[in-house]
Amino acid sequence: MVGVIARSPLPRGRLLFLLMVGVVIVSLSYPLLTKPDEPDPEHAYTIVNTFPHDPEAFTQGLVYHDGRLYEGT
């Protein structure tokens, strides 16, 4: 039996295509299979004071620590 080549039932290109279609179907159905997250809680705020601000400066960061909000410029 010289010259007999075993072939797979599906050509490699078709197998790759079917694999990609399967990945797309699974990834698109994932949000339908998971339960939705709870909405983020809302927080109220009150402006208690304002301070002058340099219009040429920009905020580099905000930190909320022990009930106070700190701004870094």
C-alpha positions as CSV (number, residue, x, y, z in Angstrom):
1,M,0.0,0.0,0.0
2,V,2.5,2.5,-1.1
3,G,1.2,6.0,-1.9
4,V,-2.0,5.9,0.2
5,I,-2.4,9.1,2.1
6,A,-4.8,9.3,5.0
7,R,-7.0,12.4,4.7
8,S,-9.0,14.1,7.5
9,P,-12.7,14.2,7.0
10,L,-12.6,18.1,6.8
11,P,-10.0,20.1,5.0
12,R,-7.8,22.2,7.4
13,G,-9.3,25.5,6.1
14,R,-12.9,24.4,6.7
15,L,-12.0,23.1,10.2
16,L,-10.4,26.4,11.1
17,F,-13.4,28.3,9.8
18,L,-15.8,26.1,11.9
19,L,-13.6,26.6,15.0
20,M,-13.7,30.4,14.5
21,V,-17.5,30.4,14.1
22,G,-17.8,28.4,17.3
23,V,-15.6,30.8,19.2
24,V,-17.7,33.8,17.9
25,I,-21.0,32.1,18.9
26,V,-19.8,31.2,22.4
27,S,-18.4,34.7,23.0
28,L,-21.6,36.4,21.7
29,S,-23.8,34.2,23.9
30,Y,-21.7,34.7,27.1
31,P,-23.6,37.9,28.2
32,L,-26.9,36.0,27.8
33,L,-25.7,33.2,30.1
34,T,-24.5,35.4,32.9
35,K,-26.7,37.3,35.3
36,P,-26.5,41.1,35.1
37,D,-24.5,43.0,37.6
38,E,-26.2,45.1,40.3
39,P,-26.2,48.8,39.5
40,D,-23.5,50.9,41.1
41,P,-24.7,52.7,44.3
42,E,-25.2,56.4,44.0
43,H,-23.7,58.8,46.5
44,A,-25.0,62.2,47.4
45,Y,-22.7,65.2,47.9
46,T,-22.8,68.7,49.3
47,I,-20.5,71.6,48.3
48,V,-19.4,73.0,51.6
49,N,-16.7,75.4,50.4
50,T,-14.8,76.6,47.3
51,F,-11.2,77.6,46.9
52,P,-9.4,79.7,44.3
53,H,-7.8,77.6,41.6
54,D,-4.9,78.3,39.2
55,P,-6.4,78.0,35.7
56,E,-2.9,77.1,34.4
57,A,-2.7,74.1,36.7
58,F,-4.3,70.8,36.1
59,T,-5.5,68.0,38.4
60,Q,-3.1,65.1,38.6
61,G,-5.1,63.0,40.9
62,L,-7.9,62.8,43.5
63,V,-7.7,60.8,46.7
64,Y,-10.6,60.1,49.1
65,H,-9.3,59.2,52.5
66,D,-11.0,59.3,55.9
67,G,-14.0,61.2,54.6
68,R,-11.9,63.9,52.9
69,L,-11.2,64.5,49.2
70,Y,-7.6,65.6,48.4
71,E,-6.6,67.0,45.0
72,G,-3.1,66.8,43.7
73,T,-1.8,69.3,41.1
